Amino acid sequence: LVFVGGKDCSIYVYSVNDTSLDKINTLTGVHLQPVYALSLSNDGTKLASADVRDICVWNVSESGSCNTIIGKGRWCFHSQKVNVLTWSSDGSILASGGNDDSIFLWSLKKPSTRVQYAFAHRDGITDMMFLNGVDGLILASVGNDGCVNKWDVTDDVMKKFG
């Protein structure tokens, strides 16, 4: 499956065939602003989407149908456009980064709780990923400031999410 966010605030779901993409689903009315970031969990069962401030999470089936886990208005603490979303390797933690210079960590186990790293990069975060094959939970981030930062978020995740 391929997921595409639209300026029309929708998410388009395509199946991949040998030589073509076939649209199989459209998620409409899910965001109030254009969709700027999407991230599929490593096991392919959860999709995260983000607009200017809202982050939503969906259960994804093999057929391309999606059911809301976290809807708009629940994870809405960024103050500017969300540029990037990334899942931890086990799919338990979602990280979001935006033009507000902040990185947030989210957990489906405790959806009303979050971890914030304010002023993570000057002029916004452009990309992030959780590093595999290292001890602990390590997040790498890149920003418009030209810096690459490595964050050991293990203790914060344990304290906030258990």
N, C-alpha and C positions, 0 to 999 in steps of 0.2 A: 504494500500500500504506500501511496505517496500523498502527503498532506500539504495543501497550499493555503496560505492566509491571504485574504483579499482586502483591498481598500474599501470594499462594500461591507466590511465587518463580518464576513462569512468565512467559513473554512470549507475547502473543497477536498473531497476524498477521491482518489483515483486508484484503480487497479493497474498493475503493470503487466502488459502482455508482451509477446516477443518483439513487436515493432511499434507498439502504440500504448497510450494511456487512455483508459476508459473511465469517465466520471461515474462513480457509483453512489455518491452521497454528497449532500451539501448541508452543512450545519449553519442555519441562518438564525439571526436574532440572538446570537450567543455573546457578541461583543457590541458595545456602543460606539467604538472607535475602530479604525482599521487594525487588522491583525498584523503585528510586526515580528512576532517570534513564535516558533513552534519547536517542540522537542518531544520525540517519541522515546519512551523508556526502553532500556536495553532488551527487555523481554517482549517488547511490542504490544503490551497490554494497556498502557496508559499514554495519553497524549496531553501535553501541557500547551496552552496557547496564551498569548499576551497581547495587549494593546497598549494604549498610552499609560494606563495604570492598573487595569484588572488582569489577573492571572486566573485562568480556568483549567480544570483537569477533567479528563474524560476517560471512561473505560472504553477500550477499542476491541471490537470483535474481528475475527478473520474476514468476515463478510464486509467490513467497513462501517458497520453501524457503531454509533458512539452514544454513550449514556453519561450524563453529567455526574461527576463526583464532587467537584468544587465549582460552583457557579459564580457568575459575576457579582461583585460587591462583597465577597468574602476575603479574598486575598488581593487587597487594593491599596497597598501602602507605599508604592512608588509614587513619586510626585512628578515624574516626567516619563517619557516613552521608555518602555521595556525593550531592550535590544536583544537580549539573549536569555535562553532557558537551557538548563542542563540537568540531567538526572544522575544521581549516584549509581554505581554499577549494580547495586541490588534493587534500585528503584524506590528506596525508602525516603530519600531526600531529594528535593527539587531546589536548585539554586536559580535565582533570577538576578539580572543586572541591567541597569538602565542609565539613561542620560542624567539622572539625579545623583550620580557618583556612588550609589549604594548597591550593595549586594545583600539580598535576603535569602535565607534558607527556610524551607517549608517542609512540613511532614504531614502525610495523610493520617498518621496515627494521632496527631494532636493538631488538627487543622486551625484551631484558634490561637496557636502559638507560633512565633516566628523568631528568627535570629537576624539581626541587622548589623552589617558592617558599613557604617557611614563613612563617607569620604574615602572609599576604597581606591578610586582613581579620579584624577582631576579631569574634568570634561567628559566623563562618562565611561561606562564599561562597554567594550565592543565584542568580547568573546570570553567564554569560560569553559572549563571542563574539569571533571573529577579525574584524578590520576589513578590508574590501575597499577597493581603490582607494587604498592608501597604500603608501609605500615600506617594504620590510621586512615582517616578520611581527609584527603588532601585535595583542595580546590585550587586550580590555577586560573588566573584572570589576566586579561589584557585590556588596556584602556587607551583612550585618545591621547593620554599623556605620554605614550610611547613606552610605558613600563609593563613588565610582566611580574605579577605578584603570585606568591604561593602561600596559601592559607591552610594551616592545620586546624580544621573545624571539628575535630574529634571530640574534644572536651565540651565545646558549646552545644553540639548535637546531643551528647549524652545528658547534659544538664537540663536542656530545654525539652527534649523529646523522649528521653529515657532509654 
